[in-house]
Amino acid sequence: MLKSIKMLKEEHEVILKALNILNTIEVKDDTIDDIKSIIRFIKNFVDDCHHVKEEKALFYFLEQKGLAGGPIHVMVYEHNKLRDLIAQIETRYKEYDELRKSLDSLISLLAEHIDKENTVLFPMTENLITIEEDNLIYEEFERIEENFGLERHKEYVNLVNSLYTKYNKTSL
């Protein structure tokens, strides 16, 4: 497996844990702070780091290999749709029924998105990218993580793992 794909898949596992928490958590006064924490994780870790790796590094290389449009267009469209959902969720923290509906939409979108990447885009990538290109992509991923903040990256992973343990739920 290409090391750049391995890194993205490892991040997908953390994201799926966060979705599991959102899927099982009851929206009420004493859980709203944990819900906000997971939304911050998605907004910051997922969108400001994980999606940047995909959009600025991986998709760039795939476009150079002739894979412009198609799957890449769908992935970017879904990234943008996720951004819109996050913005919507951030306005609904006091409207528990509407918040639950928005959270369910986010869970569905992001889980399906991850499945598409893992089962369609990443296998295509494995067939298109050379080891040398993978090394370049991976180096760019490392630069993106450094810009995001290595400690911040670890803190978000730890946050999800902590909340996952707190709610002690099985994976999606």
TADAFEN-V383139 format. One record per helix or strand. SS is the DSSP state (H for helix, E for strand). FROM is the first residue (numbers start at 0). TO is the last residue. If there is no record, write none. Layout:
<<SS & FROM & TO> <SS & FROM & TO>>
This chain:
<<H & 2 & 23> <H & 31 & 63> <H & 69 & 88> <H & 95 & 127> <H & 130 & 147> <H & 149 & 166>>
